[in-house]
Amino acid sequence: MRLVNRLLAALLSLALIVAGVLVVVEVVAQRLGRDPVAVDWPRLYDWGQRTQWQQGSVRVACILLALAGLLLLAAELKRSRPSRLAARSDTTDAAYTRRGVAGTIRSAVSDVDGISSATVAVTRRKVKVAATTAGLQPFTAESLREPATAAAQQRLDALELQSPPALSVEVSTRSR
């Protein structure tokens, strides 16, 4: 989303610069008694003088501009995915990346005896852990869920996040 915002800002600023330069050129040409240089503004001015607000072309242009404005507003108000999760600190601005949080939780869950692999997804409000076990006795999915959840919660608490996300742990047995 950041790329789209920057692209739209660059295009809008370029359009405003071009419009500003055109206005200066046209004003200078008019003051020197010359004909319009780039834009036939006297003809546009006459059209504007005789066109009423109720005319179809004016209504269509207003509707299109209003829709474009609403689309830009909706794009700007949409929350982006957090790239960092803020840590509790009184003195500094400290934060962890989502990838870093996922890696540390993954290593904590993978360290549990019987867990063969784990995948972690981190969002602003939730951490989802999907761990797998080989299913060999005594390590079954049901018996490993509690230790995996405890390990993940302990590591999440150790990060001391300002608003810690909820933790969800699923343990499944790998099919052979």
C-alpha positions in Angstrom: 0.0 0.0 0.0 2.9 2.3 0.7 4.0 2.0 -2.9 0.6 3.0 -4.2 0.4 6.0 -1.9 3.8 7.2 -3.0 3.0 6.7 -6.7 -0.3 8.6 -6.3 1.5 11.4 -4.4 4.1 11.6 -7.1 1.6 11.8 -9.9 -0.5 14.4 -8.1 2.5 16.6 -7.4 3.7 16.3 -11.0 0.2 17.3 -12.2 0.1 20.3 -9.9 3.6 21.4 -11.1 2.6 21.1 -14.7 -0.7 23.0 -14.0 1.3 25.8 -12.1 3.8 26.2 -14.9 1.0 26.4 -17.5 -0.8 29.1 -15.5 2.4 31.2 -15.3 3.0 30.8 -19.0 -0.5 31.7 -19.9 -0.6 34.7 -17.6 2.7 36.0 -19.0 1.4 35.5 -22.6 -1.9 37.3 -21.9 -0.1 40.2 -20.2 2.2 40.6 -23.2 -0.9 40.6 -25.5 -0.2 37.3 -27.1 -2.5 34.5 -28.0 -2.8 31.5 -25.6 0.4 29.4 -25.7 -0.6 25.8 -24.6 -4.3 26.0 -23.5 -7.0 27.8 -25.2 -8.3 29.2 -22.0 -10.6 32.0 -23.4 -12.6 29.3 -25.2 -12.8 27.2 -22.0 -13.8 30.3 -20.0 -16.6 31.0 -22.5 -17.8 27.4 -22.3 -17.8 27.7 -18.5 -19.8 30.9 -18.7 -22.6 29.5 -20.8 -22.7 25.9 -19.2 -25.2 25.3 -16.4 -24.7 23.1 -13.4 -27.6 20.9 -14.4 -26.0 20.0 -17.7 -25.1 16.3 -18.1 -21.4 16.7 -18.7 -21.0 18.8 -15.5 -22.9 16.2 -13.5 -20.8 13.3 -14.9 -17.6 15.1 -14.2 -18.7 15.9 -10.6 -19.7 12.2 -10.0 -16.4 11.0 -11.4 -14.4 13.4 -9.2 -16.5 12.4 -6.1 -15.9 8.7 -6.8 -12.2 9.2 -7.3 -12.0 11.1 -4.0 -13.9 8.4 -2.2 -11.6 5.7 -3.6 -8.5 7.7 -2.5 -10.0 8.3 0.9 -10.8 4.5 1.3 -7.3 3.6 0.2 -5.8 6.0 2.8 -8.0 4.9 5.7 -7.3 1.2 5.2 -5.0 0.0 7.9 -1.8 -1.5 6.7 -0.3 -4.7 8.1 2.0 -3.9 10.9 5.6 -4.4 10.1 6.7 -4.0 13.7 5.2 -5.0 17.1 6.0 -2.4 19.7 7.8 -3.5 22.9 7.2 -2.1 26.3 9.8 0.5 27.1 9.7 3.8 28.9 12.9 5.3 27.5 13.2 4.1 23.9 11.2 3.3 20.9 11.7 -0.5 20.7 9.9 -3.0 18.5 10.2 -6.4 16.9 9.4 -7.3 13.3 6.7 -9.8 12.7 9.2 -12.1 11.1 11.4 -11.9 14.2 8.5 -12.7 16.5 7.5 -15.6 14.3 11.1 -16.9 14.3 11.5 -16.8 18.1 8.1 -18.5 18.7 8.9 -21.1 16.1 12.2 -21.9 17.8 10.5 -22.1 21.2 7.9 -24.6 20.0 10.4 -26.6 18.0 12.5 -27.1 21.2 9.7 -29.0 22.8 10.4 -32.8 22.8 8.3 -34.6 20.2 7.6 -31.5 18.0 9.2 -32.1 14.6 8.3 -28.8 12.9 6.3 -25.7 13.4 5.0 -22.8 11.3 4.1 -19.5 12.8 1.9 -16.7 11.4 2.0 -13.3 13.2 -0.6 -10.6 12.8 -1.4 -7.5 14.8 -3.8 -9.4 17.1 -3.0 -13.0 16.8 -0.1 -15.5 16.7 -1.0 -18.8 15.1 1.2 -21.8 15.6 0.8 -25.0 13.6 3.1 -27.7 15.0 3.5 -31.2 13.8 4.7 -34.4 15.5 5.7 -37.7 14.1 3.1 -39.4 16.3 5.5 -41.9 17.7 4.6 -43.0 21.3 4.6 -41.3 23.8 4.5 -38.1 21.6 0.9 -37.6 20.3 -0.7 -34.4 19.2 -3.0 -34.3 22.3 -0.1 -34.7 24.8 2.1 -32.1 23.1 -0.4 -29.3 22.7 -0.1 -28.1 26.3 3.8 -28.1 26.4 3.9 -26.4 23.0 1.4 -23.7 24.1 3.3 -23.2 27.3 6.6 -22.8 25.5 5.1 -20.4 23.0 3.4 -18.3 25.7 6.5 -18.1 27.8 8.6 -16.9 24.8 5.8 -14.4 23.8 5.7 -13.1 27.4 9.5 -12.7 27.4 9.3 -10.3 24.4 7.3 -7.9 26.6 5.1 -6.5 23.8 3.0 -3.4 24.5 -0.2 -5.1 23.3 0.6 -8.8 23.1 -1.3 -10.8 20.5 -3.5 -13.7 21.4 -1.8 -17.1 21.0 -3.4 -20.1 19.2 -1.5 -23.4 19.0 -2.5 -26.4 16.9 -0.6 -29.6 17.1 -1.2 -32.3 14.5 0.3 -35.7 13.7 2.2 -35.9 10.5 0.7 -38.4 8.1 3.1 -41.0 6.7 
